[in-house]
């Protein structure tokens, strides 16, 4: 039959390699199912929280989401490891724009009570956490440029409402804010009264800052430029 040769070749070719692979598989099965104590490293989620009202970790994205924990125990217990049931949990007390070196402790490893494994090591053993406090303050809006009139017109009046906004973010970003700018030159080709909403632009460097309200009302009027008309 056409299939006989391929099937025979599968069982007869490279018998030496297949025998070695079978022995290794049996040894591995024996190791993980036996009562002999062994050690493996396993990825465990890292969870760090900062204490205090309005406190935040500002370098959360730079912290490792997981750390390697070395567990000692029998093969049977090691097979029960499940990342969803594990965590390294730390709580820190930080201040405004504060940098803290956190040592990860074996006692802060959370695992099921019936999991008979002993954590014996964590890698990395230390991480650096940067904390800050949220704050709010009122800042004025400053206009940059002016609405651009259509040909033969000039801007007679401009009104911005409101003239101040509330900003919220971590202290390191909010405290230096003197004002927020509005580029009124985005309003162009004006040949009469105008009434528009403009979104307040926040610099990309201010990653945590939000503004309330986030838009303002721009009203004004352009009138014929008599000096231009007389010419």
Phi, psi and omega in degrees: 000154185294329183275347186297315183297312178300321180294317179296320180295323181300322183272342187251336181280148176051045182297326180298312179296319182293325178293318178297316180298321180295318179296316179297319179297318178295319179296318179297316179299319180294322183294317185275345180252358183273177177265009177287140180281134177219172182232134173225158173260138186223135180288130183233132179301138178259125181235114180239129178237148179252136181275154176110146180293137176063021177269151182213150171268117187272345179249033182303322182292338180270350179281146178293133178290338180221156172233159179268122179248129176272121179250139176246133179171186181282159179301323180298318180287323180297327178294342182273355181301133178218121184303327182293342181261005188238155174192147167256111187249127178229145173238134183237154174250107182242168179241195180288126180048053186251143178244126186232131173270117184256123175268123182280124186257142179300330180289349180263009177276122179261128179212161179303142183297331183268008178271108187275066177232149180246118174287131184238356181190153177227136176227124357285161183272339180226147173224154179256126182246132177251125182243159175203168182247140174286144175216162177233147172203162179263133179230150179280159173263133178245134182273140177241121183075191182213158175303146182259120182283160173288167179302131179087007179235163173223152179281122181267321183208150176218135178227130179250126181227125356281172180266348177227158178222162175264131176246143179226137178175187179288153186301323182298335180261326186280319186303319183286352184288116176271322179196168175243135186269148174238122179271093183287347179291351176291340177271113185226169178058045183272130179226031179175211178283146177224150182210103187228158172258139179230132178283139179278120182277131177253128179305143182300335181291340180267081190289332185255358189278133170238157185235138177228121353287164182265359173226157177230162180260130179244115179237151178178191183209140172248136181238159178303137180273101184298328179296321179288321181295319183296334180285000000 
